[in-house]
Amino acid sequence: MCTPKYRIPGTTIFDGTEAQKGYALNKMCMSFNDAANREEFLRDEDAYCARYGLSEQQRDAIRRRNVLGLIAVGGNAYYLAKFAGIFGLDMQDIGAQQTGTTKEEFRAKLVAAGR
């Protein structure tokens, strides 16, 4: 568990506890490096999630395409980007979801910040 000194309101710190909680989810997302696995997932998402032993909370967040929910159940943004990519989502889509803005609003914030 992250010590209070390092807590950031509204942010899930990916530490050892989160890594253990999200191991199966992150392992599944890593499997999406292989096109055949992405196709198999799209054919039967629930069976693919069961194959990796995802919890019901993780499976629900997968069904809802809720990246923030996946982070809350142990997902790591690096691996979740592989999941999001299946649906044509990029890191700006994820950033928009994290900040509660549209992708265009999020992009404008990045431009304004010089990134």
Secondary structure, DSSP 8 states (H G I E B T S, - for coil): ---GGG--TT-----HHHHHHTHHHHHHHHHTTSHHHHHHHHH-HHHHHHHHT--HHHHHHHHHT-HHHHHHTT--HHHHHHHHHHTT--HHHHHHHHHTS-HHHHHHHHHHTT-
